[in-house]
Amino acid sequence: MTKVQQAVEDLLSVIRQTEEYTEYRCQLEKLKMQPELHRQVDAFRSENFELQSLTPEDQLLQKTEQFEEKYRVLRENPLVMDFLEAELAFCRMMQETHLKITEGLQFE
């Protein structure tokens, strides 16, 4: 194993021990215990990604309002909110980590 591969393994081990990751995994397991709700959350996440990445700017406000209304009830579910908050915290941690690595390597 190369030094880089070992460092990646070490980083993975540290990430798996973070509060953000453990909370995300805990909330995901709770969500998976309700398959239909899990399916609805996956649909929400998929549609949210498409909305953010594919919607023309001149349609964004209207599409966002429609999206929010469509998923209002789902987002009021405490289990869903706990999962989405945990997922967001974990994603932010990973984005910060990636950014620090990229900046540290002066990669453009």
Secondary structure, DSSP 8 states (H G I E B T S, - for coil): --HHHHHHHHHHHHHHTSHHHHHHHHHHHHHHTSHHHHHHHHHHHHHHHHHHHHS-GGGHHHHHHHHHHHTHHHHHSHHHHHHHHHHHHHHHHHHHHHHHHHHHTT--
